[in-house]
Amino acid sequence: MDRKEFLKNVCGLGVCGCVLNLPVAMDSLHGEDAAIDQRLVFARHQLSKMVGFMAADTTSNAAVGILQKTGRECAKLGTLHANFKNDPEGYFAAAKKSWGTDFAWDKDSNRITVAVAEGQCGCPLVDTKRTPVLWCNCSVGYQMETFETIFGKRIHASLKESKLNGGKRCIFEIRLT
């Protein structure tokens, strides 16, 4: 889904009406995001608040589970991994070419390390100044869905390093079961 399609869908959910009622508040939000569509700035702000509320008002396991499910749905929107069922090395090469992601597969221990390219977070919903690191569980869910599709079986994914937690890269560990 491209940015315009995402924003159109968000507007269909009634977010645009909220944005139109908050012009003064938006001025204080956008700072260096001035060139970005203000609806996206608003969505980033609201998402960061929602994740913070979720962390405060639910159990840790519930919040993590919700975010991982969200990441799984995001992965389902993409098609790259679906083209590489039973071909993880083909996926590694395609993801490296498309996104600059590095992979290390230790076949003896059944572990894959996924190191996302340095730079800004790839998620358009992230505001690095406001989004809590809890949001990274969405990316864990994304990795789970991706590798379960490729390998055709359940896997375990965990976050080892995060850009939202001061890291230069997001690093995930995938354990094949």
C-alpha positions as CSV (number, residue, x, y, z in Angstrom):
1,M,0.0,0.0,0.0
2,D,1.5,3.3,-1.0
3,R,1.3,6.5,1.1
4,K,-1.6,8.0,-0.8
5,E,-3.6,4.9,-0.5
6,F,-2.9,4.6,3.2
7,L,-4.0,8.2,3.8
8,K,-7.1,7.7,1.8
9,N,-8.0,4.6,3.9
10,V,-7.2,6.5,7.1
11,C,-9.5,9.4,6.0
12,G,-12.2,6.8,5.4
13,L,-12.0,5.9,9.0
14,G,-12.8,9.5,10.0
15,V,-9.3,10.7,10.9
16,C,-9.5,13.6,8.4
17,G,-12.4,15.1,10.3
18,C,-10.3,15.1,13.4
19,V,-7.4,16.6,11.6
20,L,-9.5,19.5,10.3
21,N,-10.6,20.3,13.8
22,L,-7.0,20.5,15.1
23,P,-5.1,23.1,13.0
24,V,-3.5,24.9,16.0
25,A,-2.4,21.6,17.6
26,M,-0.9,20.4,14.3
27,D,1.3,23.5,14.1
28,S,3.0,22.3,17.3
29,L,3.4,18.7,16.0
30,H,5.0,19.0,12.6
31,G,8.3,20.9,13.2
32,E,10.7,19.2,10.7
33,D,7.8,17.3,9.2
34,A,6.5,20.4,7.5
35,A,6.9,18.9,4.0
36,I,4.9,15.8,5.0
37,D,1.2,15.6,4.6
38,Q,-0.3,16.8,7.9
39,R,-2.7,13.9,8.0
40,L,0.2,11.6,8.2
41,V,1.8,13.7,10.9
42,F,-1.5,13.5,12.8
43,A,-1.7,9.7,12.3
44,R,1.8,9.4,13.7
45,H,1.0,11.5,16.7
46,Q,-2.2,9.6,17.4
47,L,-0.5,6.2,17.0
48,S,2.3,7.1,19.4
49,K,-0.4,8.2,22.0
50,M,-2.4,5.1,21.4
51,V,0.6,2.8,21.9
52,G,1.5,4.7,25.1
53,F,-2.1,4.3,26.4
54,M,-2.1,0.6,25.4
55,A,1.2,0.1,27.4
56,A,-0.2,1.8,30.4
57,D,-3.7,0.3,30.4
58,T,-3.2,-3.3,29.4
59,T,-1.0,-6.1,30.4
60,S,2.4,-6.3,28.7
61,N,1.5,-9.6,27.0
62,A,-1.8,-8.2,25.7
63,A,-0.1,-5.1,24.2
64,V,2.7,-7.2,22.6
65,G,0.1,-9.6,21.2
66,I,-2.0,-6.8,19.7
67,L,1.1,-5.2,18.1
68,Q,2.4,-8.5,16.7
69,K,-1.0,-9.2,15.1
70,T,-0.8,-5.7,13.6
71,G,2.6,-6.5,12.1
72,R,1.4,-9.8,10.7
73,E,-1.4,-7.9,8.9
74,C,1.2,-5.5,7.5
75,A,3.3,-8.3,6.2
76,K,0.3,-9.8,4.5
77,L,0.0,-6.6,2.5
78,G,3.4,-7.2,1.0
79,T,4.1,-9.8,-1.6
80,L,7.9,-10.2,-1.7
81,H,8.1,-13.0,0.9
82,A,5.2,-14.9,-0.6
83,N,7.2,-15.3,-3.8
84,F,9.9,-17.2,-1.9
85,K,8.1,-20.1,-0.2
86,N,10.7,-22.7,0.6
87,D,13.5,-20.4,-0.8
88,P,14.8,-18.3,2.2
89,E,18.1,-17.5,0.4
90,G,16.2,-16.1,-2.5
91,Y,14.2,-14.0,-0.1
92,F,17.4,-12.8,1.6
93,A,18.8,-11.7,-1.8
94,A,15.6,-9.9,-2.9
95,A,15.2,-8.2,0.5
96,K,18.9,-7.1,0.4
97,K,18.4,-5.6,-3.0
98,S,15.1,-4.0,-2.3
99,W,15.6,-2.7,1.3
100,G,19.3,-3.1,2.2
101,T,18.4,-5.7,4.8
102,D,21.3,-8.1,5.9
103,F,20.7,-11.7,6.8
104,A,22.9,-14.3,8.6
105,W,21.6,-17.8,8.7
106,D,23.3,-20.2,11.2
107,K,21.9,-23.5,9.9
108,D,23.4,-25.5,12.8
109,S,21.5,-23.6,15.4
110,N,18.4,-22.9,13.2
111,R,18.8,-19.1,13.8
112,I,18.5,-16.3,11.3
113,T,19.7,-12.8,12.2
114,V,17.8,-10.0,10.3
115,A,19.6,-6.6,10.3
116,V,17.5,-3.8,8.8
117,A,19.5,-1.1,7.0
118,E,20.6,1.9,8.9
119,G,18.6,5.1,8.6
120,Q,15.1,6.1,9.4
121,C,12.5,3.5,10.5
122,G,10.8,2.0,7.5
123,C,7.4,2.3,9.0
124,P,5.6,5.4,7.8
125,L,3.6,5.5,11.0
126,V,6.6,6.0,13.3
127,D,7.6,9.3,14.7
128,T,11.0,8.7,16.1
129,K,10.6,11.4,18.7
130,R,7.3,10.2,20.0
131,T,6.6,6.5,19.2
132,P,7.3,4.2,22.2
133,V,9.7,1.3,21.6
134,L,6.8,-1.0,22.4
135,W,5.7,-0.3,18.8
136,C,8.6,-2.5,17.6
137,N,6.5,-5.5,18.4
138,C,4.6,-4.7,15.3
139,S,7.9,-5.4,13.4
140,V,8.4,-8.6,15.3
141,G,4.9,-9.7,14.1
142,Y,6.0,-8.7,10.6
143,Q,9.0,-10.9,10.8
144,M,7.0,-13.8,12.2
145,E,4.5,-13.7,9.3
146,T,7.2,-13.3,6.7
147,F,9.3,-16.3,7.9
148,E,6.4,-18.5,8.7
149,T,5.2,-17.9,5.1
150,I,8.7,-18.7,3.7
151,F,9.3,-21.8,5.8
152,G,5.7,-23.0,6.0
153,K,6.0,-23.5,9.8
154,R,5.8,-21.7,13.1
155,I,8.9,-19.7,14.0
156,H,9.9,-17.5,17.0
157,A,11.1,-14.0,16.4
158,S,12.6,-11.5,18.9
159,L,13.9,-8.0,18.7
160,K,17.6,-7.6,19.7
161,E,18.2,-4.0,18.7
162,S,15.8,-1.1,17.8
163,K,16.2,2.3,16.1
164,L,13.5,3.5,18.5
165,N,15.7,2.5,21.4
166,G,18.8,4.2,20.2
167,G,20.2,1.5,17.9
168,K,21.6,2.3,14.4
169,R,19.7,-0.7,13.0
170,C,16.8,-2.9,14.0
171,I,18.0,-6.4,14.5
172,F,15.8,-9.5,14.8
173,E,16.5,-13.0,15.7
174,I,14.5,-15.7,14.0
175,R,14.5,-19.2,15.5
176,L,13.2,-22.0,13.4
177,T,11.3,-24.6,15.4
